[in-house]
Amino acid sequence: MDKKPLFKAPYDLKDVSILFSIVALFLLITAVLGNNLFGIFQDNVNFG
């Protein structure tokens, strides 16, 4: 079997940083979208 293992002990720093930046971007986008959606929801529905 000449397959590359999914998790090598010495982590490839470049791979980790790319993965981390993707996750960070995803969280940022979802946070902004969620905030905007919740704002629209609050505008349309009067609480109280």
Rosetta blueprint (number, residue, H / E / L):
1 M L
2 D L
3 K L
4 K L
5 P L
6 L L
7 F L
8 K L
9 A L
10 P L
11 Y L
12 D L
13 L H
14 K H
15 D H
16 V H
17 S H
18 I H
19 L H
20 F H
21 S H
22 I H
23 V H
24 A H
25 L H
26 F H
27 L H
28 L H
29 I H
30 T H
31 A H
32 V H
33 L H
34 G H
35 N H
36 N H
37 L H
38 F H
39 G H
40 I H
41 F H
42 Q H
43 D H
44 N H
45 V L
46 N L
47 F L
48 G L
